[in-house]
Amino acid sequence: MAPPPGGGLKSRFKIVKTVGKGSFGAVSEIQRLSDGQLFALKVNMK
């Protein structure tokens, strides 16, 4: 499924909760707004 033109993650997903944090980044549970499916999103820090 292709993202809508000009649409980013914030327009398609919402953050449900932060699952964990560490020295390299954080993992959050996110929910797709179109159908409610849950995913994990890992954000790495430089």
Secondary structure, DSSP 4 states (H G I P E B T S, - for coil): -PPPTT--HHHHEEEEEEEEE-SSEEEEEEEETTT--EEEEEEE--
